[in-house]
Amino acid sequence: MKPTRVTDPAYLTWIASLPCCVCGNTDGTVIYHHVEAGGMGSKCSDRLTVPLCHNHHTGDEGVHTFGKQTFAARFGIDLKAEAMRLAARYIDADEKGWPI
């Protein structure tokens, strides 16, 4: 059975408000990056996203430039683990009524 895709525009806005998870850049170029493909032309859950600046998304040092394995080796970051950590932080804060 295929898992249900979580679509959450508020979550994506929150992710894009965070600093780049690689360099900490906060210059306004940070966007969210889905860390997995959903398969068969569909997107993965919005909860599997990380904040990346332009350079680390599609720029010269980007995940789309290097590919996931080279990117992970170069920067020492597991994007899926980071996405899961951020989702847990968001869900925990929401359940406790804390502002994000």
Secondary structure, DSSP 8 states (H G I E B T S, - for coil): --------HHHHHHHHHS--TTT---SS--EEEESSEEETTEE--TTSEEEE-HHHHTSTT-HHHH-HHHHHHHHT--HHHHHHHHHHHHHHHHHHT---
